Amino acid sequence: MADHPGDSGSFEDLAMPHFTRLYNLACWLTHDTVAAEDLVQETFMKALRGFSSFQQGTNFRAWIYRILRNTFLTSQTGLKAVATIDLDDEAAHEPANEVTPESLLLSRTEAETLRRALELLPMHFREIILLCDLEEMSYQEIGQALGIPTGTVMSRLSRARKAMRTLLGGGKEGLRS
């Protein structure tokens, strides 16, 4: 796979397979499709300009995600730390013969509950959950993307998931970092 250590090739070959996932993460972070498009465009421009500094043979996916994150954090939106968009409608993925008004309502309610809980998390918890659970990055890749040790990734993810459980259970005491 072209997104693991050992990456080599042209910028286009390495970057384009990540476009959609970077855009999805940008949507989660900005809560605005236009801002997400701008964020991804700026990320690709910065990555292309800095491609000569990319060390062939290292993890390109972590490198470009780090650029996206840093670009977001230095943007006006990132500084305000306002984030997320609605989760995909889970009911759209069910077989057609199983979609009922009740199942559709339940799916939308669950997605909205998760979205609201994610919005309440501090940014450092939200991004770790999104990178791990939505982007399916390894702890090592997350550490590279965020510039933190793998042990910090694991402990922060544990605390973030605990905070999510608390929020989904109705409490707010899990929001302390």
C-alpha positions in Angstrom: 0.0 0.0 0.0 1.4 3.4 -0.9 0.7 5.0 2.5 3.1 3.0 4.7 6.8 3.3 5.4 8.7 2.7 2.2 6.7 5.3 0.2 8.5 6.4 -2.9 7.3 8.0 -6.1 6.1 11.3 -7.4 4.1 13.8 -5.4 1.0 13.0 -7.4 1.3 9.3 -7.0 1.7 9.6 -3.2 -0.8 12.4 -2.5 -3.8 11.7 -4.7 -4.9 8.5 -3.0 -5.2 10.5 0.2 -7.3 13.3 -1.2 -10.8 12.1 -0.2 -9.8 11.1 3.3 -8.0 14.4 3.9 -11.1 16.2 2.7 -13.2 14.1 5.0 -11.0 15.0 8.0 -10.9 18.6 6.9 -14.8 18.6 7.0 -14.7 17.2 10.5 -12.2 19.8 11.6 -13.8 22.9 10.0 -17.5 22.0 10.1 -17.7 23.8 6.7 -17.4 22.2 3.3 -16.0 25.4 1.7 -13.4 25.8 4.4 -12.6 22.1 4.1 -11.9 22.5 0.4 -9.7 25.5 1.1 -7.9 23.6 3.9 -7.2 20.6 1.6 -6.1 22.9 -1.3 -3.7 24.8 1.0 -2.4 21.4 2.4 -1.7 20.1 -1.1 0.1 23.4 -2.0 2.2 23.3 1.1 3.0 19.6 0.6 3.9 20.1 -3.0 6.2 23.1 -2.1 7.8 21.1 0.7 7.9 17.7 -1.2 11.7 18.0 -1.6 11.9 17.9 2.2 9.9 14.6 2.4 12.2 11.8 3.1 11.6 9.0 0.6 11.1 5.7 2.4 9.2 7.3 5.3 5.4 7.5 5.9 3.9 9.9 3.4 0.4 9.6 4.9 1.5 10.7 8.3 3.5 13.5 6.7 0.6 14.9 4.7 -1.8 14.6 7.6 0.6 16.5 9.8 0.6 19.3 7.2 -3.2 19.3 7.1 -3.3 19.5 10.9 -0.8 22.2 11.2 -2.5 24.2 8.5 -5.8 23.9 10.2 -4.3 24.8 13.6 -2.7 27.9 12.2 -5.9 29.0 10.4 -8.5 31.3 11.9 -10.9 28.3 12.2 -8.4 26.1 13.9 -7.5 28.8 16.4 -11.1 29.0 17.4 -11.2 25.2 17.6 -14.7 24.9 16.2 -15.1 21.5 14.4 -17.0 18.7 12.9 -19.8 18.0 10.5 -22.5 15.4 10.6 -21.6 11.7 10.5 -22.5 9.8 7.4 -26.1 8.7 7.5 -25.6 5.1 8.7 -29.1 4.2 7.3 -27.8 4.7 3.8 -25.5 1.7 4.2 -28.3 -0.7 5.3 -29.8 -3.1 2.8 -32.8 -1.6 1.1 -35.2 -4.2 2.4 -34.2 -3.4 6.0 -34.7 0.4 6.0 -37.7 1.3 7.9 -38.8 4.7 9.2 -37.9 3.5 12.7 -34.4 2.3 11.6 -33.8 5.5 9.7 -34.8 7.6 12.8 -32.6 5.5 15.1 -29.6 5.8 12.8 -30.0 9.5 12.5 -30.4 9.9 16.2 -27.3 7.8 16.9 -25.2 9.8 14.4 -26.4 13.1 15.8 -25.6 12.0 19.3 -22.1 10.9 18.3 -21.6 14.2 16.4 -22.6 16.3 19.4 -20.4 14.3 21.7 -17.4 14.7 19.4 -18.1 18.5 19.2 -17.9 18.7 23.0 -14.5 17.1 23.1 -11.4 19.3 23.3 -9.6 19.5 20.0 -6.7 17.2 21.1 -9.2 14.5 22.1 -11.3 15.0 19.0 -8.4 14.7 16.5 -7.0 11.6 18.1 -10.4 9.8 17.9 -10.9 10.9 14.3 -7.4 9.8 13.2 -7.7 6.5 14.9 -11.3 5.5 14.4 -12.3 7.4 11.3 -8.9 7.4 9.4 -7.8 4.1 10.8 -4.3 5.3 11.4 -1.9 3.2 13.5 -0.7 4.7 16.8 2.7 5.2 15.2 1.2 7.1 12.3 -0.9 9.2 14.6 2.2 10.0 16.6 4.0 11.1 13.5 1.1 13.1 12.2 0.6 14.9 15.5 4.3 15.1 16.5 3.8 13.3 19.8 5.2 10.0 21.2 3.3 6.8 20.6 2.7 6.4 24.4 1.1 9.8 24.4 -1.1 8.7 21.5 -2.3 5.7 23.5 -2.9 7.5 26.8 -4.7 10.5 25.0 -6.8 8.0 23.0 -7.8 6.2 26.2 -8.7 9.5 27.9 -10.6 10.6 24.8 -12.6 7.4 24.6 -13.4 7.7 28.3 -14.6 11.3 27.8 -16.8 10.1 24.9 -18.3 7.3 27.1 -19.0 9.9 29.8 -20.6 12.3 27.3 -22.7 9.6 25.8 -23.7 8.5 29.2 -24.8 12.0 30.1 -21.9 13.3 32.3 -19.3 15.9 31.5 -16.5 15.0 34.0 -14.6 13.2 31.2 -13.6 16.4 29.5 -10.6 17.2 31.7 -7.4 16.7 29.8 
